[in-house]
Amino acid sequence: MSDWIEYIKACAENAENPTVFQRLLNKGLQQIEEESRGDVAVESAQWLSAHQYLTFAIIAYKRGAEIFEREKQEAKAFAGYTNAGLYAHWHGDFQDAMASYQRAKEQLGLFTEETPFGRLQAEIALGLNYCDTLVALRKEDQALEKYQDLIEICRQKEDYEASIRCLLGCGNIYRNWGSYRLALQMYQDARQKAAERNYPQQLARAAHGEGNVLLEIDHISAAIDSFEKAIDAYKAADDLQGVCEAMILLGHSYHTRAEERMKKLQGRDDSVFEDLEQAKNLYRAAYQAATPDAPMNAIDAQIKLASLAFTAGRMQEALALYEHIRQHPLMQEDYLTARQVWQGLGNINDESNKLEEALAAFREGLILTQQANDPEGESDFSMMLGLTHEKKGELRKAESWYKKAIQIQEKLGMDLDEEPHQLGYFGKRANVYQLLISILLEEKKPEEAFLYLEKSKAKAMRDQLGRRLPDGVAFSPLGWEDVGVFLG
């Protein structure tokens, strides 16, 4: 181990005082820079990143890259800036990541035939990281364009694995936009290519993506098939975290199918009990399989078990599980977990006719969504508060909460008029309109109810006509006949 790494280890003893740590590190890096020891800077960056000192690893990678850039060692400078960008992305500093990737791109332009790292190979590696950061910055249209360019470069280089990663990236963007037909096309293409090349990890991710899309469009049995394929592929890739995540989603698929059958049957039959049992076994298996480095999988499995207990009518069991999760430290750190817990507690108390407790839980969830600047979540909790007030017979309060939910959804829909993200709000908006109209009629306000009915129809028509992808690609709903084509 070099003297420099020993120095870094000594600096790390001050890690609890970041100011001191950074001062000592900068002093050492300044000496490295004066001596033009770029390799030592990279060595230190590797040690720092391996020990999770990401902020300081980024600094060290940049210093090393700057040294190499001055020495006209473009391949090493490219690698240094690329790694700095990658760790900045992982650290959540996406703008810094983009700046480092831009410096790497400048070095890429200096590559020659003699550079000991192929230009196309470097362009693919940088491009994939660049797309990840564009997506994190919500610049999906730019990422999609870049992915499509990379697919052509991958074809020239015959880099099949990177090509599959590009297809998966496109699929994820289309799925987030609500363009499910195109998302399935991307995932299916990726799955076929991964199967042909025997890439189990990529095959798992493609099947996983297919399952997510099919679950979102309520093609539950097809989603079950996709998640089962994903689990098999994750096992072949020895990816225990992937297995756990896919098992949770497979359990959720069985759970959802059971709830749908209960609604249609107005009760339960053997198929419902079978699906609920399958879901329970999968959630428990996922909880037991959760790895220490992914604690959220264990919590997610517990949340799903609590939701399952609620569906099965075991209110005390569901309540105990939610209360247990509420005490977990990650409840304070993970927004989505906290949101699900407050919603679950509210639903249980509402179902048990403990309406004041339900209102208290829904209010906590509402505050949480406001603090997280999540307008969709705020709208959901506003609607839940309206439902519970309506159940209490407090129609004026219910009316007020329904109007608040509509106001938020309308604003959110208008903000997304030219983007396909608004797809998911159509159903919710129609639902809350119906709730409000029902209340207004009960309050003997037929004129206002009629106005909201007409407004609902107009908004529904606008949503249907306004569903467009960038560049004018029209969205069309996916039917069962399409699923057969896409799944083969």
N, C-alpha and C positions, 0 to 999 in steps of 0.2 A: 504494500500500500504506500502511495507516495506521501511525501511530507505535506503536500498541499491538502490531501484528504484528511490527514491527521489534524491539520489546521481547521478544516471545515468542521470536523467532529468537535473540536474545542469550541468553535463558534456556536455549534448547536446546543451546547450546554446553557446558552443564553436564550434558547428558543422561546422561553416564556416571556422574555422581554424583546419583542420584535425590533424595537429601535436599536438596542445594543447589538442584536444578531445582525441586522442589516449594516450597521456601521462597521462591524468587524469584517463582514463579508465583502463590503465595498472596498475596504482597505486592501484585502487580499486580492480582489479582482483588479484593482488599480495596478498592483504590483505585477500581476499576470499580464495585463495589457501593456505595461511599460516594457516587459520582457518579450512581448509578442508570443506568448505561450498559449495559443488557441486550443491545442489538444488538452492542456491541463484544465482550461475553463470548461470544456465539454465533459471531461472526467468528473469535475466537481458537480456539474449540472446533473449528470447521471446519478451520482451519489445522493444529491439533494432530492431528486425526483423519486428515487427508490425509497427514501425515508419520509416521503410525503411533505417535504418543504417546497411546495410547488411554486410559491411566489419567488423564492430565491433561486429555484432551478431555472425559472424563466429568465431571470436577470443573468445568470451564468451562461445560459445558451446564447443569449443575445450578445454578450461580451465576446464569447468565442467566435460567433458568426462575424462580428465586426472585425475581429483580428484577421480571420480568414479572407474576408472581403478585401481588406487592405493588401493582403499578400497575394490577391488574385487567385486564390484557391476556391473557385466558384462552386465546386461540388460540396466541399466541406461547409462553405458559407450557406449554401442552399439547405443542407441538412440541419445546420444550427438554427436558422430562421424558421424552418418548417417545424422543428421540435419545439421552439419557443412558442409558435402559434398553437401547436397541438396542446401543450400544457396550459396555455392561457385559456383555450377553449374549455378544457376540463375544469379550470378554476372558475369559469363563469365570466371571464373578461373577454367578451366576444369582439369588442372593438380592437383591443390589443392584439387578439389573435389575427384579425384581418390585416392589421398593420404589419405584423410579422410575415404573414403569407404574401403580402405585397412585396416585401423585401426579398423573400424567397423567389418570387416570380421574376424580379429583376435579375437575380443571379442565374435563373434558368435561361434567360435570354442571352447569357454569356457563354453557355455551354458550347463546346466544340466537339468534333468527332473524337478528339483525344481525351475528352473528359471521362474519368473512370466511373461514370454513372449515366446510363442512357438517357437522352433527353425525353423521349416519349415515356419511359418508365417514370422519370422524375415528374413529368407533367401530370401523369395519372395519379401518382401518390399525392402531389400537392392539390390537384383538383378535387379529389375525394374529401380531403380535410376541409378545403375551401367551401365545398357544398354543405358540409355539416354545419359550418359556422353561419353560412347564409340562411339556412333553415332556422337556426337558433335565433337569428336576428329578424325572423319572420319575413325574409326576402325570398319566399318560396319560388316566385316566378323566375328570379335570377338563377336560383339553384337548379330549377328544372331545365333551363336553357343550357347551363353548364353541364349537367348530367348528360344531356343529349349530345353535346360536343364530345364528352369523354367516351361515350359509347363508340363513336367512330374511331377515336384514338385507340381504344382497347381492341377494336377490330384489326387495326393496322398492326398493333403489337402482338395480337393473339393472346391478350391477357384476359382469359375467360373469367377468372375470379373477380377481377375489378369490374368487368362488364356486368356481372351479376349484381355486384354492390350498387352499380348505377341504376339498374332496373329496380332494385329494392328501394333505393332512394326516391325514384320517380313514383313508385307505388305508394310510398308513405305520404308524399306530397299530394297526390291525387286523392288518397283516402282522407287526409285532413281537409281537403277542399270539398269533400262530399261527392267527388266524381268517381263513383264506385265501379262503373263499367271499366274505365281506364285503369283504375287501381288494380282490379282483378286481372286485366290483361298483363300489366307489368309483373304482378306476383306470379301469374301462371308461367310467363316466359322465363322468369328467374328460376322457378321451380324445375321446369323442364331442363334448362341448361345446367343447373346444379346436379340434377339426377344423372344427366349424360356424363358429366365430368367427375361424378362421385365426390361432391363437396357437401358433406353432411351438415356443416354449420350453416351454409348458405341455403341449403334445402330446407332446413328447420325454420330459418327466418322467413323464407318465402311462404311456406305452409302456414306459419304463424300469422303473417300478414293477410293471407287469404281468409283465415279463420276470423280475424278481427273484422274484415269487411263484411263477410257473410253474417256474422253476429249482429253487426250494426244495421243490416238491411232485413233482419229477422228471418233469414234462411238458416234456421237453427240446426237442422239435421245435417246440412252441408257443412256448417261451421264445426260441428262435432267431428266429422270425418277429417277436416283439415287440421284441427288441433291434435287429433290422434296421430296423424302423420308427423306433425311437428314434434311431438313427444318422442316418437321413435327416432327421428333424425337427431334431436338434441342428445338422446342417449348414445347414438352412434358417434357423435362428436364429443362425448364425455363432458357435456355442458350441463352441470347440475342446476345452475341458476335458471337456464333456459327451460329445463324439464319442469322445474317448480312453477315458473310463470305460466307455462302452457297448461299444466295441470289445473291451476287456478281458473284459467279461462275455459278449459274443458268442463270443469265443474260448474262454472257460471252458465255455460251453454245448456247443460242438463237442467240446472235450476230454472233458467228462463223458460225452457220448454215445458217444464212441469207447471209453472205459473200460467203459461198460455193455455195449457190443457185444462187447468182448473177453471179458468174463465169460460172456456167453451162448454165445459161439462157442468158448470155451476156446482162443482164439487170435485171429488177425487175418485179415481179408479186405480187399477193395478199399475197402469202405465205411469201415472203420476207418482205413485209411491216408489216405483223402480227408478225413475229419474231423480227423485229427491235423495234416494239412497246412494245412487251413483255420485251425485253432487257432494254429499256428505263425505263419502269415502275419499273422493279426490281432494277436497279441501283439507281433510285430515292428513292425507299423504303429503300434500304440498307443505303443510305446516311442519311436518316431521322432516321433510327434505330440505327445508330452508337452510341455507348456509349462513354462518356467522357474519360473512362479509356482505350479506344482502338481507339485513333484518326486516326491511319493508315487506319482503315476501311472506315472512311469518305473520306480520301484522295484517297484511292483505288477506291471507288465508283465514285469520281469526274474524276479520270483518265479514267475510263471505259466510263463515259458519254462523255468525250472529244473524245475518240476513236470512239464511236458510232456516234457522230456528224460528224466526218471525213468520216466514211463509208457512211453516208447519204448525203455527199456533202455539209454540212453546215460548211464551212471552218472558217468563222468568229466566229461562236459559239465555235468551237473546239479550235481555237486560243486563244479566251478569257479565256476559261477554263484552258488551259495549262499555260497561263501567270499568272492566279490567283494562281494555284498550285505552280508555280515557286517562288512566293513571300512568300509561307508558310515557317515558321521556320523549319519544319521537312524536307523540301527539302534539307537543308544543312546537315541533320543528317542521312537520310535514303537513302542509295545508290540506291536501286532498284527504288524508287520513282524518284530520279533525273535522272536515266538512262531512264526511260519511258518518262519523260517530254522532255528531249532533243531529244529523238527519235521522239516523237510526233510532236514537233515544227519543226524538220527537214522535216518530211513527209509532213506536211501541206504546208510549204513553197515550197517544191519540187513540190507538186501537183499544187500549185498556180503559178508555174514558177518563183518564187522568189528564184533563184538558189543560189545566193550569201548568202542569209539569211539561206537557207537550209544547205549549206556547213558549215557556222559558227556554226549552232546548232549541226551538226554531229561531227564537230571538238571538241566542248565542251563535247559531249558524249564520244568521243574517249579518251580525256584527263582523263575524269572521270573513265573510265574503266581501263586505265593504272595505275592511282593512287590507284584503288581498287584491282589491280592485278587480273583482271578478263579477261583472254585471250579469252574466248568465246565472251564476250561482245566487246572486242577490235576487234575481227574478224568481228562481225556483223557491227560495225560502219565503219570499213574499207571497207566492201562491199557496205554500203550505200553511202560512199564518192565516191566510184568507179561509182556507178549508176548515181549519180548526175553529176559527171564530164563527164560521157558518154553522158548524156542528154545535157550538154553544148557543146558537140562536142570535148571535150578535151580527145581524145582517149589515148594519152600517159599517162596522169595522171590516167585515169580510169584503164588502164592496170597495172600501178604500184600499185594501191590500191587493185585490185583483186589479184595480186600476193602476196601482204602482207597478205591478208585474208587467202589465201591458205597456205602460210608459217606457219601462226599461227595455223590453223586448223590441218595441218599435224603434227606439233610438239605436239599439244594437243592429237591428235589421237595416235601418237606413245607412248606418256607417258601412255596411257590407253590401250595399246594393249592387255593386259591380263585381262582386266576388262570390264564388260558390260556397264560401263558409256559411252563408245564411241558411243553407238547406235545413240544418238541424232545428232551426227556430220555427219552421212552418207548423209542425205538429203541436209544439208547446203553445204557440200563439193562438192557434185554433182552439185548443183546450181551454185556456184561460178566458178567451172570449166567451165560450159557451157557459163557463162558470159564472162570469159576470152577468151575462144576459139572463140566466136563470134567476140570479139574485134580484136584478132590476125588475123582472116580471113579478117576483114575489113581493117586492116593495111597491107594487102598483105604479111602476114607472115605464109604461109601454113605449112612450115616445123615445126615451133615452135607450131603451133596450133595442128598439128598431134601428136607431142610429148606429149602435155598436154592431148590430147584425150586418148592416150594409157595409160598415167599415171593415168588418171581418172578411166579407166576401171580396171587397176591393183589394184588401191586402193579400188574400189568398191568390187572387188572379195575378197580382203584381209579382208575387213570389214565384208562381209557376212560370210566368213569362220572363222573369228576370234572372233565371238560373243559367248563368253563362260561365264558361271557363275563360281564362285569358286568351286573347287572340280570336275571340268570337266562336270558340268551340262550344256547341250547344250541349247541355246536359239532357239525358233522357233516362227515366227511371229504369231500373234493372228488373226484369221479370224472370220467372222460373225457367223460361226457355233459354234465356241467356246463361243462366247458371250451368245448365247442362253443357253448353258450348265451352264455357270457360274452364270448367273442372274436368272435362274429358271423360 
